Amino acid sequence: MAWTGSLSRSVKEIRFLFCQSSPASAAARDFVRNHYAEIKARNPTAPFLIRECSGVQPQLWARYEMGVERCVDLNGLTEVQIDRKLEELAKIGESAKTKTSV
């Protein structure tokens, strides 16, 4: 997860939504439990929000410049797949910055 060091430069906010008890949200809960400290340590100023709500399907939201947001459904994904999805969202932010600065 070396890419996480640049997360705060490409994404303004990361938001995880998941259910506290449903099996569908298990991987999202595990991902946050296992990786939150590392991601936050590498991006201390970036908001990394965790929203728990009974019965909600697991989702990952990224907010970029100018309030643009993207959502990824995490239902059925593993921790490794969630890591890839977060990396993809970070790359979207990087490419958007490149396009606006040209």
Secondary structure by P-SEA (a helix, b strand, c coil): ccccccccccccbbbbbbbcccccaaaaaaaaaccaaaaaaacccccbbbbbbcccccbbbbbcccbbbbbbbcccccaaaaaaaaaaaaaaaaaaaaaaac
